[in-house]
Every structure is written in structure tokens, then in C-alpha cells.
Amino acid sequence: MTTITFHITKSGEYAGFTCSGHAGFDDYGKDIVCAAVSVLVINTVNSLDEIVHEDITVETDEKNGYIDCMFNAPLKETSKVLVDSLKLGLSGIEKQYGKDYFKLKFEEV
């Protein structure tokens, strides 16, 4: 199962997110759940870095399906929209495919 945890500050601001695990919906190369999650997460990380130029720290481990993206400063408004969009897309995946393959979590930091 893939789990994405959004890290939220006590004041309700995004502090980052962590993606871990493989969905297990289908065989490697055919897993549409894993592919959809990966595209949303990687596109958001790339957009935060290359378009909005946020100060982020990213750690990855492709073999284990791990991406950790932490925000080193409060996000710009544009970046908040990108992360809101990521959350919206991931919520749709969770609703459509159920919690056997994908789980969305929120953690206060």
C-alpha cells in the first residue's frame, strides 16, 4: 500500500509531505494506482522547485517508493495552491481505489 502523509503545523500551514510504499494494485509496470500517485507527487515536487522556486528538501528512494518533501520556509500562495491540488488529486485516488491500495494521512508537526 502507498501512504502519503501531509505534515501540517499547529497553525495549519503545510510543512511538507511524505510518500511511501507501493500500491500493489497490479504488477510492476501495470500498477495504475502507483503510477497516478507518482505522477501527482513528482509533478508537485518539480513544480515547487522549478516553477515557484520554493526552498525544499527532497529525499527519494525509488526502490521502496519513498519521496519525502519538506518545506524549509512558509510556502508562497502559489505553492499552497499546488499542494492543495496534490491533496485533491490524491483524495480522488483514495476514494476511487479504496484504502487497500492507497491511504492519505495528516500529521501535526
Summary of the structure (lengths in Angstrom):
residues: 109
radius of gyration: 13.4
end to end distance: 23.4
largest distance: 40.9
contacts: 313
relative contact order: 0.26
helix: 39%
strand: 30%
